[in-house]
Amino acid sequence: MKEVQIVMMNKQRLSRILNACSLSLLKEITEQLEQTLCLQVERFPQTSLVMMKARDSVSDQPFYVGEVLVTECTVSFNQKFGIGLVVGEAPQRAYCMAAVDAAINAGFPILEQWRERLEAAEGAIIAERNAECARSAESQVHFDTMGAYNDRH
């Protein structure tokens, strides 16, 4: 049952995991791909600027926040292309993500082989984000509490 879940993992979920997992895990996966497949770099990792789009929470209208520095890379295998796009300057991560994307697009069963490690990485990422949200919530100012305090004094 779990195996079917990871095999059917959509690219958005996989991209989130690969963007946030440890670089060492990503390098392990890529090294296996390089030994197994004949990957060809179509576009070496390079940085560029892209416009970041957001949605106004009040009017629900889209707007551009500004430019964001990204690193992008394109790799191919058997005429199937893979793209790696990472926020910030991270050429190694962009290359590794492009290699994984190319392997998936070519039908190589990479997800089946790395299912457990990817799920474990996803669990660690979620736990870290939850801990960060909890730390942030601790420092939140509660204005209704401040009003009640001021009314008493």
N, C-alpha and C positions, 0 to 999 in steps of 0.2 A: 504494500500500500504506500509506504513512504517513498519507495523507489519511483513509483509512477509520478508522485508529486514533484520530485526534483527533475525528472526527465521532461515533464511538461512545464517546467519553470519558464516563465516568460522572460524576455530579454531585459525588461525594465528591472525586475527583481534581481536577476543575475548581475546587471550593471551596478546596482546599488551595493551588492555584496563585493564585487571586484574593486569598486572604487574605494571602499572602506576597509577591506581586509588587509592583513599584513602583507607587505611587499614580498616577504620571503615565501609565503604560500603562493602568491601569484607567479613568482619566479620559478618555483617548483613545477607548477602546471605548465608554464611556458617551456621550460627545459625539456619536459617530456614530449611536448608537441614538436619541438625542434629536432629531437632525436627520431621521432616517428614520421613526421611530415616534412615536406620540402617547402617551407614557408619562404615567401619572397616579399621583401619590403618594397612597397609601391611608393610610399611617401614616408620618409624618415620623420621621426618625432620633431615637431617644431611648435613654437609658441605662436599664438595669435590672440586677437581680441575679438570677443563676440558681445553682442548686446544681450543683456539679461532682461527677460520679460517677467513681470509680476502682475498680480491682479489686485486692484484697490479693494480693500475689505468692506468699504462703505458703499461705493457706487458699483462694485463688481465689474469695473471696466479695466481692461488691460493697459499697462503702461510700461515703459522701459526704465529700469532702475539706473542703468549705466553700463559701462563696459566691464567685462570680466576677462582676466587672463586665463587662457586654456592651453593645454598641450594636446596636439592631435597627431595621430599616426594611422597609416593605412597599410595593411598586410594582405597578401592573397595566398590562396592554396587551391589548386585545381580550378582556376578561373572564378573562384568565389572570394569575395572581398570581405575583410574585417576592418572595422574602424574602432580606434581607441580614442576617447575624448575625456580628458581629466581637467578639472578646475585647478589652476595653479601651474607651476613649472615642475612637471614630473614625467620626463621622457621615458624612463624605464617602465613606469606603470602604464603609460599610454601604449607603448609597444606591446607589453604583455596582454593588455586588454584587447588590442587589435588582433593579436595571434589567437586568443581564445575565441573571439568573434568570428574570425575566418574559419577556424576549425568547426565551430557550430554550424555556420552557413554551408560548409562543405559536407555536413552530415557525420562528422567524426564524433564518436560517442564520448566526448570529454566529460559531460555531466554525470554519466553513469559511473565513471571511474573515480571522480572526485566528489561524489554526492555527500558523503559523511563529513568530509573536511569543509566543504562549502556551507553545509547546514550548521556546523559547529561555529564557523566564522560568523555566519549570520546571527546566531544566538549571542555571541560575544559582542557584536556590533550593537544589537538591540539592547543588551544589558548595559553597555557603556552609555548609550544615548538616554536610557531611562535614568541612570544614575546622574547624568548631567542635568536632566530636567528636574530631578529631585533637588539637586544642589541649587539650581536656579530658583525653584519654588520657595526654598528656605529664605531667600533674601528678598522675596517679593514684599512690597509695601501694601498693606490692606487699609485703604482709605476709610472704609466704613468703621474699622476698629479705631482709627485715629480720631474720627468724629465723636465716637462714643467716649473716648478718653477725654477729649477737650470739653465735652458737655458736662462731665463730672467735675472738672476743675475750674 
